[in-house]
Amino acid sequence: MSMYFDVGDETLWNPSNGAGRLFLRHVQVFEAELGLPSGIGQGKNWGDPDTLEVDPVAYEEFARGLVAWHCRVGHSVILTLSEGFVATALALARRAGIEVEMPERSAGACRVPEGVQRDLQVAGTPRTTSDDSVTDALGTPDALDARARQVDSWMPR
């Protein structure tokens, strides 16, 4: 069995039920974390939980907020936990024709902001080190973009 993530009559993604359910559970987590609706809901076949409709307007806001959040994360474990979902969500957005700009690395968009921080990296190697190999491996815009392109190649339609 499989699921369908559609925009109108176009299927964006046709994952197995297991992958689809896991993605949807992550969607719920990040809707709560971001305070934004994803725009993913019951599809045209009401009563069929395996057919989901993606509202491109709502999903665009969700995807952009998700990428911005991901690039502000200063906690390596949180970043690691979220990276696969963010890349998958970004690939789905691109399939829906949604352009999500990657923050400019030089603009400091992917650095921990100054001031009070809720989830601060206190041990180990934080992602804001001067070692670019550590930073790249932990989800800079370039790494996220590359990961999303890779995930897209694995996503059946």
C-alpha positions in Angstrom: 0.0 0.0 0.0 1.0 3.6 -0.5 0.0 7.2 0.1 -0.5 10.1 -2.3 0.5 13.7 -1.7 -1.3 15.6 -4.4 -1.8 19.2 -5.6 -5.0 19.1 -7.7 -4.6 16.2 -10.1 -0.8 16.0 -9.8 0.8 13.5 -7.5 3.9 15.1 -5.9 4.9 12.0 -3.9 3.7 8.4 -3.6 5.5 7.0 -0.6 4.9 3.7 1.1 2.4 3.9 4.0 5.2 3.7 6.5 7.3 6.6 5.1 4.1 8.6 4.5 2.9 8.1 8.1 6.3 9.0 9.5 6.4 12.2 7.4 2.9 13.2 8.5 3.9 12.7 12.2 6.9 15.0 11.6 4.6 17.5 9.9 2.5 17.6 13.1 5.6 18.2 15.3 6.8 21.0 13.1 3.4 22.6 12.8 3.5 22.9 16.6 7.1 24.0 16.7 6.7 26.7 14.1 3.1 27.7 14.9 2.2 27.4 11.3 -0.2 25.0 9.5 1.4 22.9 6.8 -1.4 22.9 4.4 -1.4 19.1 4.1 -4.8 17.7 4.7 -7.5 15.3 3.6 -7.5 14.8 -0.2 -10.3 14.7 -2.7 -11.2 11.1 -1.7 -12.7 11.8 1.8 -12.5 8.9 4.0 -9.3 7.6 2.4 -6.5 8.4 4.8 -3.9 7.5 2.2 -4.8 10.4 -0.2 -3.7 13.8 1.0 -4.0 17.2 -0.6 -1.2 19.8 -0.4 -2.5 23.4 -0.3 0.4 25.2 -2.1 -0.3 28.6 -0.5 -0.2 27.3 3.1 2.6 24.8 2.3 4.8 27.6 0.9 4.6 29.5 4.1 5.2 26.4 6.1 8.2 25.3 4.0 9.8 28.8 4.1 9.3 29.0 7.8 10.8 25.5 8.2 13.9 26.3 6.3 14.4 29.6 8.1 14.0 27.8 11.4 16.4 25.1 10.4 19.0 27.7 9.5 18.7 29.4 12.8 19.1 26.3 14.9 22.2 26.5 17.1 21.9 23.1 18.7 23.6 20.3 16.9 21.4 17.5 18.2 18.2 19.4 17.2 19.7 20.1 13.8 20.6 16.4 13.3 17.1 15.3 14.4 15.4 17.6 12.0 17.6 17.6 8.9 16.0 14.6 7.1 12.5 16.0 7.6 13.5 19.5 6.5 15.2 18.1 3.3 12.1 16.0 2.5 9.7 18.9 3.1 11.9 21.1 0.9 11.9 18.5 -1.9 8.1 18.2 -1.7 7.8 22.0 -1.9 10.0 22.1 -5.0 7.8 19.5 -6.6 4.8 21.7 -5.9 6.5 24.5 -7.8 7.3 26.4 -4.6 10.6 28.3 -4.6 12.1 28.3 -1.1 15.2 30.6 -1.1 18.2 29.4 0.9 19.4 32.0 3.3 22.7 33.6 2.4 25.5 32.1 4.4 27.5 35.3 4.4 24.5 37.3 5.8 24.7 35.3 9.0 21.3 33.8 8.4 22.5 30.4 9.6 24.2 31.6 12.7 22.9 31.5 16.2 21.2 34.9 16.8 22.4 37.1 19.7 20.3 37.4 22.9 18.2 34.9 24.8 18.2 31.4 23.3 15.9 28.6 24.2 18.0 25.6 23.1 21.6 26.5 23.5 24.5 24.1 22.6 26.5 23.7 25.8 28.7 20.7 25.2 30.4 19.1 22.3 31.1 20.9 19.1 28.4 23.5 18.3 27.6 24.2 14.7 28.8 27.8 14.9 32.5 26.9 15.0 35.0 28.4 12.6 35.6 24.9 11.1 33.6 25.0 7.9 33.6 21.2 7.5 31.8 20.9 10.8 29.3 23.6 9.9 28.7 22.2 6.4 28.1 18.8 7.8 25.5 20.1 10.1 23.1 21.8 7.7 24.1 25.1 6.2 22.0 26.3 3.3 24.3 24.6 0.8 24.2 21.3 2.6 20.4 21.5 3.0 19.9 22.3 -0.6 22.1 19.3 -1.7 20.3 17.0 0.8 16.9 18.0 -0.6 18.0 17.3 -4.1 19.3 13.9 -3.1 16.1 13.1 -1.2 14.0 14.2 -4.3 15.7 11.5 -6.3 14.5 8.9 -3.8 10.9 10.0 -3.8 8.6 8.1 -6.2 5.7 9.9 -7.8 
